[in-house]
């Protein structure tokens, strides 16, 4: 019984790690292509993280405002 439970625990942990890595790859692709809805969705649903995407997006906006550089249509759409 212990070996079965142990194997199941290892399998679930491994799956969880793979899903986390896949989610981070999705987030990376979303950043590369300015897909902000995808970033928010992935962080919120897959990673259950509501703070990090807002911090990152506000940082992007802050840097644009502080330099006086207008964001492009691709960056805000």
Beta strands, then each sheet from edge to edge (+ up, - down):
end
